[in-house]
Amino acid sequence: MKVLLHYAAGPGLADRLRRLPDLDLTICPETDDAALAAALPDVEVIWHVLKPLTAAHIAAAPKLRLIQKIGVGVNTIDLDAARARGIAVCNLPGTNSRAVAELTLLLMLGALRRIAHFDAETRAGRGWAQPPALQDGLFELGGRTVGLVGYGAIPALLAPVLAALGCRVLYTARAAKADAVGEYRSLDDLLAESDVVSLHIPQTPETERLIDASAIARMKPGAVLVNTARGGLVDQAALVAALRSGHLAAAGLDVFTQEPADPGDPVFSLQNVVVAPHVGWLTTGTLDRSFAIAAENVQRLGAGEALLHRVA
């Protein structure tokens, strides 16, 4: 079965992928539009990562039967176009949970300890020449209240770690979870009580710009916002304004409204922000777990069996 991976695989990953049985695999970097256009007419399965898969792409792939998201969020796939053609869409819940949970913790710590600032200053030879006022903006995570917006697989891994570090954990979800580590709160109460707010929900029409200017205003002065979910959950202009004014002390961001992120985005001019380019999911463990299930879905498709984790 002809499978297209729309992602630039490194040499080690490419070698492991080519060892998967019964696949006629083409690897097409997301930056190579010409190679994508050449491959689409014959492809039966697309392994999709981040670059949007549009209705035009789907129309150019008459043999396409399955779009397999390598990850969880399917907001970068034109689901209406896929449904209109009867093309199955599947995702991979849980395969990247540990990786994202660990990067979330890293961003929390990095934002509280201003690690991006100290990294740059140390490289420039000014590591020991910091202004004394900086001491007043360096914080420990232990002892703080951390609010998790959503309580799926990632928060379920993260919450016990936060509790072990001495954090008070709050969470909000559609309903309270019997086995959750932490105390349930409404979103408004969570925002008002938390020193650190971390987002862990999908981007949908209902959640787009959930964290807008009014939501940010309800957050505690000096709070920190961490987002490893989707950039569209946050009104980025309102976030920049709150970081500039000092209402928010810092932010840790792995996702942005526009991706790839515009280097001229005002958020990158702020010294109280630590950033990463949507790589929370990206570890060798995530990749191996993900492609094992993706390959199984290809086999299931060929055998006419039910697909794993079908979302459309």
Number of C-alpha atoms within 10 A of each C-alpha: 15 17 23 23 21 23 18 15 14 8 9 9 15 14 11 11 21 14 10 14 9 12 16 13 18 19 19 18 15 17 12 12 11 9 15 19 12 11 18 21 16 16 22 21 26 26 21 22 21 19 15 15 21 16 14 10 16 21 15 17 18 14 16 23 19 23 27 27 23 29 23 20 19 25 14 14 21 16 20 13 17 22 12 8 14 13 20 19 22 23 24 21 17 16 22 23 21 21 19 27 22 17 19 26 18 15 27 27 17 20 29 24 19 22 17 16 16 15 12 12 15 14 9 9 9 12 13 9 9 12 7 7 8 9 10 7 13 13 14 12 20 14 14 17 21 29 30 31 22 20 24 17 17 22 26 19 17 21 24 16 16 22 17 10 14 14 20 21 23 24 28 23 17 8 11 14 15 7 7 17 21 21 14 21 19 16 17 12 16 26 28 19 18 23 23 28 26 26 22 25 21 18 19 15 10 9 13 16 19 18 22 16 17 10 17 22 16 15 24 19 15 16 24 25 30 25 25 24 23 22 22 20 25 25 19 20 14 18 21 21 15 19 23 16 10 14 18 24 23 30 29 26 26 22 24 25 15 10 13 12 14 12 9 8 13 12 23 15 11 13 15 25 26 25 19 14 12 21 13 24 23 14 13 12 13 20 17 15 15 20 20 12 19 24 19 14 22 23 17 14 19 10 9 9 11 10 19 16 15 16 12 15
